[in-house]
């Protein structure tokens, strides 16, 4: 399944939407490589990128929330912390020799992020656009 930043996932905030697009593109690149039988060669670099980028992206979102006085900051921050922790746990054992089960866990975790974007980040975007 390819991930795409469709209209229902756009927040209306250019920075947030661009970062979401970049995250989804990295996951898609890994999935494409796996489909072509070249996934193992990309796993380590993609996993490192995802962990680093999620940390940076969530920090950007939280900075925007603090600056704007977003009322949902605490719950949003709590989700971010739990998401980062689980992502690190899922990817800790992944290396150039990861299994299909590892990729399935990662894919499931990315799906959770997409759901978060569709609901919580959309609320944030609407608040920031007021």
N, C-alpha and C positions, 0 to 999 in steps of 0.2 A: 504494500500500500504506500503510495507516494503521499507526502504531506504538501499541502499548498495553502498559502495564506489567502484564502478566499474572502469575499466581502463580509461574510458572517464572522470572520476572525479579526478583521481590521478594527483597531481601536479608534482610529482617527488621529492618533498622535504619530507623527512621522518617525520620530526616534524609536518609539516602542515597536511600531510596525516593521521598520527596517531591521531591527534586531531580531524580532520573531522570524522574519523571512530568512535571515542568515542562519539562525538555528535550524530551521526546517530544511534549508538547503544542505546543511552539513549532514543531517540524518539521511536525507534523500541520496546524497552522494555515497554514503556507506551502503544503503540498501541497493543502489544501482551496482556498486562494486560486487556486492554479494551475489546479485542476480547474474553477473557476468563471471562468477567464479573467482573474483579477485578481492573478495571482502577481507580476508585475513591480512592482506598487505596494508589495508587501510584502517584496521581496527584501532591500533594504538594511537595513531595520530588523531583520529576522529574522537576517540574517547577523551583524550587530553583536551582537544579543542572544546568539546561539549562541556566538560567540567569547568574549564576556565571561562568559557563564554557565558554559561549559566550564572556563574558567580558575578561576572561583570554586568550582565543584563539585569539581574535582580537588583544589584546595587543601584543601577540607573533608575529603575522603576521606583525603588524605595526613596531615592533622593527626590524624585518628582513628587512623590506622595508627601514627603515631609515639607517640601517647599510650598506645596499648595494647600496644606492642612487637610489632606484627604482623610475622611472619617473612618475608612476601612483599613487604615494602615496596619494596625496590630494583627488583624486576621490575615491580611495579605503577607505580612512579614513572617508570621508563623508558618503559612503554607510554603513560602520560599525556603525557610530553614529546613523544614522536613523534606522538601523536594530535593534540595542539595544533598542532604545526608543520605537519602535513599539512592540518589544517582551515584554518589561515591561508593556506596555499598554494592550496587549492581555492577559498576564498572571496575571495581577494585581487582576482581579476578580475571578481567578481560585483558587479553594480550593478543599477540598475533596468532594465538592458537585457541581462540574462543569457540564456543559451541553454538549451535542453532538455538539451544535453550537460553544462552546468554543474550543473544540477539533478540529473542522473543521477549525477555524481561525488559531489555532496553526499549524495545518498540512499545511495549505496554506502558512504560513510564513516560515516554514521549506522548502517547495518547492522553495520559493524565494531564500533561502540560497543555495540550491542545484544548481539552475541556476547560481548564483554568483560564486560558486565553478567551475562550468563547463566552465565559460568564464573568469572571472577576476582572480580567483586564479590560473587557468592554465597559464595565462599570467605571473603572478608573479612567478610561479614555473619555467617557461622557462627562465625568466630573472635571477633567482637565480642560475639556473643550468649552466649558461654561464660562 
